[in-house]
Amino acid sequence: MLNRFSSPDPWRKPTAFDYDGFYRAAVEASELKDGLTLLVVPQPLSADSSLAVQYVGEGSSEDGCIFYAFLFRGCGFYALIWIEDDLRRARLAWRGDEDAYVRAELLLRLFEGETLAHLR
């Protein structure tokens, strides 16, 4: 999945910072009525219009589980998260400005459940 988004800037795994905010926002996006259709194009988030989310596809893991992938774009960073359809597992990779990534993660936690309220 990461290979679809080439850039000289490498993808990084989360280290000291949790990615629960991105996970919750991706779950919210996947549970929207017609969410995967609406999110084919980037949609700004309710709390911060400079942060957007886009559904970028589905795939399957090594053990055959289906996952959905979402790309978050903010000022200076990208975060790609893929979550299994049963929500048991998730993985995230990000690149760009670490401070912007951390701020966005905190913002997503603060507005949990309301990040895409304008699309309901």
N, C-alpha and C positions, 0 to 999 in steps of 0.2 A: 504494500500500500504506500509506503514512504517513497518508493521509486517514482510514483506518479507525480511527485512534487519536487522536481529537481531544483537545486540551488547550490551555489558555492558554500553557503552557510550550512553546517552539518546539523542534523537532527540530534537532540539530546534527550535523555531520559530524565524524569523528575528525580531530584536528589533529596535535598533537605526539605523541600516544600511539597506538601500534599497536593493532589490534584482533584480533591473531592468536589470543588466548585465546578470544574469542567465536567466531571462525571455527572453531577446532578443536572447541569444544564443540558447535557447530551441526552439524558433520560427524559427530561422535560420535552426536548425537541422530538424524540422518537415517539412520545405518547400523544403529541398533537394530532388532532383529527386532520388527516391529509398532510401531516407534517413533513413526510419525506418528499411529497410533491412540492409543497410550499418552499422547502429548503433547498431545492435544486439550485436556486440562485441565493447568494448570501443575503441573510436577513439581519438587520441591526437588532441588538438586544435592547430591551426596554430601559434598563438602567443606564446604559451608555451607548449612544448611537455610533461611537467610533469603534465599538467591538461588535463583530458580526459572526454568525455561525452559518455553515453551509453543509448540507448532506452531500457526501462525495462518493458514496457507494457502499456496497456490501461485499462480503467475501466469506471465506470459511477458514477456520484455524486448522492446525495440524491434526487435531482430534475430531474434525468434522463439524464443529459448532459454527453456526451462522453468526456473523457480527456485522454491525452497522458502523460506518465511519463518518465522523463529523470533523470539519476543519473550522477552528476558531481563528479569526484574524483580528488583531488589535494594532494599536500604534506601535510598530516596531517588532512584532512577534507573530508567530503562527503556532498553534497547538493542534495536533491531530490526535483525536481520541477514537478508539474503536471499542464498542461495547457489544457483548454477546446478546443475542435476542432474549435470553432468559435473565439477563442482567447480573449473572453470577461473576463474570470476570470483565475487566477492562484494562486497556493499555493506553498509555499516552506518550507521545514524543512531541517535543517543541523545539523551536529555534528562534533566534533573534535576541532582542533585548530582555535580559533576565528580570530587570526591575519592572518592566511593563507586563511581563508574564505573571510575576508574583502579584502585582496590583490587580490584574484582571481576575486571577484566581480568588483573591479576597473579595472582590466585588461580586463575583458569581456566588460566593457563599452567603454574602449579605442579602442578596436578592433571590435566594433559593426559592424555586417555585413560581417566580414572577419574572424570569428573564425573558420570556416570550409571551407575556400576557397580552400584548397587542395583536397577536396572531390567533387568539382563541375566539 
